[in-house]
């Protein structure tokens, strides 16, 4: 991308240099003509009245100055046009890459709208997506947003506003998949005045481009009342290309969010199924709660917290592949981390937590299972789950591993029960558990339960 921008800058600078050279050539020609005229007049000075000579000199001088100013103005405007177009292309090149990396739709739509206004120089704009037989305003900015706020109804007056897909210039653009550029919207039969009535804004010129995919048009970008003059063919070309890139990015974020939605529902389903094991009812959800306390105290990023939460909910999912009648000893249960890992690893959106689940029964001293990892070789998320899980096993009535003062699930844990579990964690720090993580857990579990 940087190479493309540098190449473009080189081309633009070359064109500007040629314009300057051409400017100098024109100035030189004007001065040569002036010199020829002066020389001609000097040669015939004795035959021409003085008043005529002065008139001719003044006339020539005026033409020379006018020609010089005209050449300077033309070259200045040409360079300004080149700079403006170059700036738009730079914005387009940089943003086309940036929007491909955005995965959250609200952030993406805001970015698309901001850049579109910058490219077109419009007063305001809106991004509309097709949902069934309705067109839904997903993002507005510039004068449209300002007008909606001034009118007193807030941003929601237009964001979320729906119109039939067959009405207005936007509806025509989505139906035909073609660009529309109108200098006076009110004189266009396709203009839909209700949007102006909602926002209180008076639309003048309009530029509307479709958001196209190979499968069809999914929406449109509409811009109103360009700041300087009417929209032109240059605006059409640049924003149409950007709209195509934007449509691809919107579709990608839709797929990503659909996948995340599916993942969330599947995680809840698996977690609820795991809860059907009586001895583990509520265990995973409590562990997930404790884990979030630790993660926030450690200033983990939002993405890290989400990954930890998912891993906590599914850390014992391997028990679903262990039949109760086959369990004869504690050793028979030790396979559940490996089984859970094998269940989740092939699923793309669980691949990032499968290693955490595999190692959540490792010990800090290397005497755990299944791999006998030691200290920092154990993923930190696995070390965190080991502590939270042990704590829940000591204080929860329904735990499959009851080793401490038990409490009723209907009653908040007593100080005695919590303190007993805390002392047990301290005793096993540096052997079973990471001592630093134990300190973090104890400090925050005290705050959550004992204050």
N, C-alpha and C positions, 0 to 999 in steps of 0.2 A: 504494500500500500504506500509506504513512504517513497519507494522508487517511482511509483506512478505520479505522486505529487511532485517530486523533484523534476521528473521529466516534463510534466505539465508546466511547471514554473520556468523551465529552460525555454520551452516553446513560446510562452507568453512574453518572456523577456526579449526573445529574438524578434517577435512581432513588434513589440514596442520600440525596439532599437531601429527597425526598418521604418516605422512611422516617423521617428525623429530624423532619420536620414532623409526621408522624403520631404519632410518639413524644411530641412536645410536646403535641399535642392530647389524647392519652390522659392524660398527667400533669395537664393542666389540668382535664379532666373529673373525675379522681379528687379533686383539691383542691376543686372546686366541690361535689361530693357531700359531702366532709368538712365544708365550711363549712355546708351545708344541715343536715346532721345535728347539728352543734354548735348551730346557731341553734334547731333544733327542741327540742333538749334544754334549752337555756337558757330557752325560753319555758315549758316545763312543769317546770322545775326544782323548783318548790315542791310539786309533786304526786308526785314520784318520789323514793324513798329514795336516800340518798347512795351506798350500796353498789351499787345498781342503776346509778346514773349512772356510777360508776367502771368497772363491768363493761362497760357500753355503750361508754364512751370507749376502754377498752383494746381491745375487740373491733374497733371502727372503726379505731383506729390500726393494729392488726395487719393488717386487710384493706387499708388504704391503703398500708402499707409493702410488703405482699406484692404488691399490684397494681402498685405502682411498680417493684419489682424484676422482676416478670414482664414488664412492658412493656419495660424496659431490656434484659433478657436476650433477648427476642424480636427487638428491633430490632438488637441487637449481632450476634446469629446471622444475621439477614437480611443485614446489611451484610457480614459475613464470607463468607457464601455468594456474595454478588454479587462481592466482591473475588476470591474463588477462581475463579469462573466467568470473570470478566473476564481474569484472568491466563492461564487456559487458552486463551481465545479469542485473546489477544494472541500467545501462543506459537504457536498454530495458524496465524494470519494471517502472522506473520513467517516461520515455518518452511516453510509451503507455497510461498512464493516462493523461499526459499533452496534448497530441495532440487531445484527445477526447473533450477538453474544448476550443479548438481554433475554431472560427466560420468564420474567414476570410481566403479565399483560398490562397492568396499570402503568408500570414504569415505561414499557415499550410505547404505548399509545401517547403518553405525555411527550416522550422524546420525538416521536414522529411528528406530532403537532408543532412542537417548538421549532424543529428544523425546517418544516414546511413553510412556516410563516417567515422564517429568515430567508429562505430561498426565493419565495415569491414576493416578499415585501408587502404582503396583504395586511389590512387592518385587523382582520380576525379570521378564524377558520374553525372548521368542525370535522370530526372523523366519525363517519356513520357506517355501521355494519348491518348486514342483512341477517335478520333472525326470523325465519319462517316467512310470513307475509307482511312483516313489519320492518321498517328501517329504524334503528335505534341509535341515538346520538351517544357515543361512547366517550368522546373527548371534545371539549371546546376550549378556545383560547383567544387571547387578544381582545379586540373590541366586543366580540360576542359575549365573552365571559364577563367583561367589565359592565356591559349593558344589563346583563341578567342580574348582576349584583346591585347595580344602581336602582333597578326597578323595585327591589325590595324582596324578591322571592328567593334570592340566593342562587348558588351554582346549580342546584337541582332543577331549576326551571328548564334548563336545556339538556344537561347530562341526564340520560335516561329517558328523555322525551322521545316519543315514537310517532311515526307518521306511516301511512300506507305506502307500500313499496312502489306503487305505481304513480305517485304524485310528485310534483316538483321537478326541478332541474336534476336533483340528485337521483330521483326515481328514474328519469329518462337515461341518465348516464349509466346507472347500474343495469338497466334493461338492455341498452344498446352496447355497452362496453366501450363507449367512445368519449373523448374529451369534449367539454362544452366551455366556450369562452364567450361571455356576454358583456357588452359595455354598459348597457342600461337594462338591469334585470326587470324593472317594472314594465318594460315594453315587450318582454318575452312571455309568450302565452304559457310557457311551462313553469314560470315563477310561482312559488308557493308562499304566499304572504303570511301564513299563520306563524312561521318561525319568527318573523319580525315582530309580530304582535306579542309573542311570548317574551322576547328579549327586550323589546323597546328599541331595537337597533334598526336603522334605515339602510337597507342594502342598495348599493349602486351597481358596481361591476361585479361579475362573478366568474370564477374559474373553478371548474369541477372536473376531477379526474377519477377514473375507476380504480379500485384495488382488485387487480386481476390475478387469477391463478390459471393454470392449464385446465382445471376442472370448472372454471367459471368465475364470475365476479362475486366477491364477498362483501363489497362495500364501496365507499367512495370518500375522497377528500374534497371538501369544498372550501374555497377561499373567497372572501368578500372585500370589495372596495380597496383596491391597491393604493398604497400610500402615495405613490408618485405616478399619476396617469393610469391608463388602462393596462390590463394584462396583455401580454404579447405572445408571439409564437415561441420566443426563447423560454418564457415561463412554462408554456405547454410542454416543450421537449424535456426540460430538466425535471420538472415535477412529475411528469409521466413516468420517467425512468425511476425516480425515487419511489413513486407509488408502487411500482412493480416489486421493488426490493422490500418495501414495507409490507406488502401483502404476504410475501413469503415468510417474513419474520412473524407476522401476526398468526399465520397458520402454524408455525413452529411452536409458538408459545401456547397456542390452543392445545396442540398435541401434548406438550409438556405438562400443562395443567390438567388435562384429562388423565394423563398417566399418574400424576401425583394424586388426583382424586381417587383413581382406581386403587392406588397403593394404600391410601388412608383407609378406604373401606375394607380392603383385603386385610390390612393389619388389624383392624378392629374385629373382623370376623375370626381371624386366627387366634387373636387374644381371647375373645369370648369363648371360642371352642376349647382353648386350653384351660379356661376357668371352669369348665365342666368337670375337670378332675377335682374332686371334693377337697383333697388335701392341699390344693394349690389355688383355691378360690380367692380371687382378688390379689394374689401374690405379685403377679407381674405389674399390675397397675400401681401397687404401693411402691415397688422397687423403682418404677419409672418416676414416681413423685419424688422419692429420695434423690434420685439421680439428677433431676432438674435443680434441686436445692444446691447440690455440689457444683453442677455445671455453671450456674449463675454466679456462685461465689468465686469460681475460678475464672470468671469473665470469658467463658467460651463464646464463640460466635453463635449467631442464631442457627446457622446451618449445622454446626457441631452439636448444638443442643437438640435439634430435630433428629439428627442421626442417633444420638444417644438415647433419646426417648423411644425411637422405633426399636432399637436394639434391646432396650429394657423390657418393652412389651413382649418381645418375641424370644427373650433369652432362653426360655425353657420349652420352646416349641418342639424340641426333639422328643419330649415325653409323649407326643401324639403317636410316635412310631414305636412306643414300648407298650406291650400288652401287660396289663396288671397281673394276669395269671402267670406270666413268664418271670416276674420279679421275685427272686428268692432271697436276695441279700442286697445291701447297699451298693455293692459293686455292680449289680445289674443296672443300676440307675446311672452309673458313671458314663454310659455311652451317649447320654442325651445331648451333650454339647456337639459331639461329632455328628450325630443324627440331625440335629438342628442345622448345622453348617451345610450338610449335604442336601437338606431340603431347600434351603434359601439361596445357596450359591448360584444355581442355574437361572434364578430370576434376576433380571438386570437391575431392577430398582432395590433389590435386597443384597446385591453383591457387596456393597460397601459396609454392611453390618455383619456379614457372615463370619468374618475373622473375629469380630468382637464376641460373637456368640460362641465360636469354637473355643475361645480361651478364657471364658469367664469363670472356670473352675481351676485355673492355674493358681499356684501359691507363690508368694513373693520370694520364698526360700528355695523354689525350684522343685518342690515335692508334690506339685499338683498334677492335674491331668487335663487334656490328653497328651500334651507335648513336653511336659516338664520344663516349661520356660521359667526363667528367673528374673526378678526385679524389672528393670526397664525393658527387657526383651518382651515382656507381656504388654500388649496394647493398653494404654492408659484407660481407655473406656472399659476394657475387661476388668481391670483392677478396681475401677469404681463400682461396677456392677457386683463384684465379689463382696465388697463391703456392704453395699445396700441390701443385697440378698441375705447375707448372714444376719444383719440387723433385723430384717423382717422375720427371718426364721426364729429369732430369739424372742420377739415380742408379739407375734401374731398367733392367735388361737388356731387358725386353720392351716398353719404352715405344715408342710410335709416333713419338716425337720424341727422338732420342738425341743429347744434346749435353753430354757430360761423361764422367767416369770411370765405366764400367759395372761392375756387380757381378752375381754369380750370385744368382738368386732363392733358392737353397738356403742362401746364406751371409749372415750379418748384414752390413750395409753397413760397409765399412772406414772408418777415420777419414779417410784421404786422400780417398776418394770423397765423403764427406759434407762435408768441409771445402771441397772444390772447388765443390760446389753452393752452399754457404753464401756463399762469396766472390762467386759469380755473382749471387746474390740481392742482396747488398749493392751490387754495381755497378749493378744495375738498379733500386734503390730510388729513389723520387721520379720515375722516368720510366715504367717498366713497372708497378712495384708501389708500393703504399702503404708509405711508409718506417716508420711506426709499427707496422703489422702485420708487416712484415718482421722488426723487432726482436723482437716477441712470438714469431713462428715460430722464429727462430734460437735464442732462449733456451730454448725448450721442446723443440725437436728435438735440441739438444745434450744436454739432460737425459735424453731418451728413448733416444738411441742411443750417447752417448759416456761415460756415467757407469756 
